[in-house]
Amino acid sequence: MNKYLLLPLFLAFIACEKDTSPDLFYYDETGCADAWWVDAPPIDTLTMDIYEEYVASYLENNNVEVLSFNVTYDSTVAQVCMACFCKTGKVLQIEVQSGKKRKMRQLGFYQ
């Protein structure tokens, strides 16, 4: 009889386990309106490492840990204009720890 009482408890434990796998988010880079460049010193040469450092620092200041960082180009996203808010076509792919969906969306990222 005891084994029948434990089965619902076991099933409830399994249902309560949280998914801890990382989440992948995207961000469409703009000409000059991205938050991580605010108050940034002028940079002569922008390398991928420097770019990742600025984005990761910005996210970490917002309590989001970056697990991976990649930039791709998508011509369907690019806008032909020179305003700061215009999209360049570069799409950031950022993997972050689980549980930060709301925060990432507040910061302008999407899935």
N, C-alpha and C positions, 0 to 999 in steps of 0.2 A: 504493500500500500504506500510506503514512503516514496518509492521511486515515481509514483504517479503525482505526488505532491511536488517533487523537485522539477519535473518537466516544465511546468509553467514558469518557474523561477529562472530556469536555464534559458528558455525562449525569451523572457523579458530582458535578461542580461545581454543576449545577442542583439536584440532590437535596439538597446540603448547604446551600443558601441558607435562611436563617431567615426566618420570617414576622415582619416588624417592624411590622405594623399594630397600632394601639392596641387594648386590651382594655376592654370595658365591664363594670363590676361594680355590684352593688346592695347596699344595706344597709338593713335595717328599723330605723328610729329607735325608741329606747326612751324611756320617761318621763324617766329621769335616769341610765341606766347606760352611756351611750356614752363611750368612752375619751377622746375629744377634749375633754370637759367637765371631766375630772379636773384639779384645780388651776386651773381657769379663774376669773377674777374675776367677780363678779356683773355681769350685763348688764341695763341698764334696758330697752332696746329691741333685740330680736334681728332684724336685717335679713338678707336673703339673702346680702349681701356679707360680713357678720360670720360667718355660719354657714359659708360657703365658706372663709373665712380660717382658722377653727379646724380644720375637717376637713382642708384642704390642709396646714396646718402640722403636724398630727398625722401625716399620711401621709408628708410630707417628712422628718420626724424618724425615720420608719421606712424611709427610702430609696425612697420611691415618689413619682414625680412625677405630679401631677394635671394632666390635659390639659383636661378639662371637668367641670362640676359642675351637677347639676340635682336638684330635689326634686319629687316627685309625691305624690299622695295615693291610696292604695288601701284602700278600705273593707274588703276581704276580709282585710287584714293587721291592721287595728286590733283591739285587745283592750280590752274594757271592764273595766279595773281601774286602780288607782292606785299600784301597786307600781313601783319604779324599772325593773324588767326588762320591764314590759308594753310591748307595741308600740303606737305611736301611730297607725299607718297611713301615716305619711310614709315614703316610700322614696327613699333617696338613689341617684342614678345617677351614677356616677363613671367617667370614661374615664381610663385610665392607660397609661403606656408599656408596650410589649410586654415579656414576660419576667418579670412580677411576679405571676403567678397564684398560686403557692405562698404568697408573702408576703401577698397580699390575703386569701386564705382563712384564713391564720393570724390575721389581724386581724379576722375575722368577716364579711367580704364574700362574696358569692356571684355566680355568673353566671347 
